[in-house]
Amino acid sequence: MADVSPRETEEELELLVRTVRSFVDRSLAPHEAAVDEADEIEPALMAKLRQEALSLGLYGYNMPAEIGGPGLSRVAIAAIDEAMGHTSMALGEAIGHLPGSIRFANDAQREWFVGPLMRAETTVAYALTEPDAGSDLNALRTRATRVEGGWRIDGAKHFISHAETADHTIVLAVTDKDASLKQRLGTFIVKRGSPGFTIERRFRKLGWRGYPLSALSFDECFVPDSHVLGEPGNGFAIMMATINNDRLFVACRCVGMAQHLMDLVLPYVRERKTFGKRLGEHQAIQFMLADSDVELQAGRLLCRQAAELADAGHPDTRIAASRAKLYCSEMAGRVADRVLQIFGGAGFMTDLPVERIFRDVRGLRIGEGTSEMQRLQIARNLVG
């Protein structure tokens, strides 16, 4: 087991969450409706919000101290993740949840690549998913071929978050097709505008409006040796450092989204009257609320357990993150459905954020490993 990470007191965690929630309510929530309507967020607005998060000491909150982050425990990071579930996917980017793979940057890369990221001066995308591969890493076709002074990348990626605006994109590619999975991949830092690197299109989506997902292509795109992240062949380990943490990130965000829905519906059922009684006095409504409450609390406990195992360096962290991601992403969908039903026609309209959350939460059963992939991971762990 690894060294135990530092832990904040419960009072410190509460203060941290209050700071994040204040930032969400004061600076992010007022823009949610406009961003959702336009399916766009102005670069100047996002830059302003990132600088505000930086001034609060929140930006890059999930990064360790050795690369300029606050060095928070995973429990504290999970608490922030949940608090950020109270805003939209697009505006949630303002707080700077950065890919774990940047921890593998060497000393030189920490100067020109990581430093500007941590100061919110630049942004980064992570390109893993491919059109014909999905969750099957053995099917990756993007290749990195050794050439003089560096590597040549050829291939395609799709559904890549923020690639069209990111200053750099971390690309996972096959460096040795004959090696085992854990030794065949490499990660490369590709600068925006590099010859041979093309943004092919931006996808239209059911939800996550203002949060761009794009298709990319690489045609003999040259990447110098200075832009190799980690060692060639170590891409699988680098990728897993990002994915396992991001699965817990998604789980915690789903808990936050479900809590936000409950915060919206409870005042409503206390005030709204039908057939001479408040909505909350009808047994059918009470059952929906009770089921949502129990599931929400169960999801929160799964996230807390996974975060505590991560802080302890426990090998079961990977499966605990899969459990949390599977349960919480599906739980939030059920809560969103019930809350929309309780609000009735009002929940179906865009006047309330309920329908946006209903749309947004659906994608979280797919991103960072589908529910089916999580079930496979959990079952394989059980049967050995």
Number of C-alpha atoms within 10 A of each C-alpha: 7 10 9 14 16 13 15 15 10 10 9 12 17 13 12 19 20 14 16 22 20 13 20 22 12 11 16 21 14 12 15 19 16 12 19 22 11 11 17 14 19 10 10 9 13 17 15 14 22 23 19 18 21 19 11 13 14 23 26 24 24 26 23 15 11 10 18 16 17 16 18 19 22 24 23 25 23 26 24 27 27 27 27 28 25 26 24 27 21 21 26 20 18 26 28 21 19 22 20 19 20 23 19 15 19 16 11 11 17 19 13 10 21 22 15 13 22 21 18 22 12 16 20 24 21 23 24 22 22 22 12 13 14 15 16 11 18 13 12 23 18 21 22 28 16 15 12 8 11 16 21 19 27 20 18 25 25 23 20 21 19 22 25 21 16 15 18 22 23 22 23 27 29 27 23 18 16 9 12 11 16 13 18 19 29 26 29 27 24 22 16 17 11 13 13 14 21 17 18 14 14 18 12 12 15 10 20 24 24 22 20 21 20 19 22 21 19 20 14 17 19 22 22 16 16 13 20 21 24 19 14 19 21 18 26 18 16 22 20 14 17 18 19 21 23 21 25 31 26 27 34 31 31 34 31 25 31 32 23 20 23 19 12 16 20 14 11 16 19 13 11 13 14 10 7 7 12 14 21 22 13 14 10 11 16 14 12 17 21 11 13 23 16 11 21 23 13 17 27 22 14 22 31 22 17 26 27 22 20 24 20 18 15 16 12 12 21 20 20 25 30 28 23 30 33 27 24 31 29 20 23 30 23 20 24 27 17 20 25 23 15 20 19 11 9 14 21 16 14 13 11 15 20 24 19 23 27 25 17 21 25 19 17 25 24 14 17 23 19 19 20 12 16 22 16 13 15 19 12 11 11 9 6 6
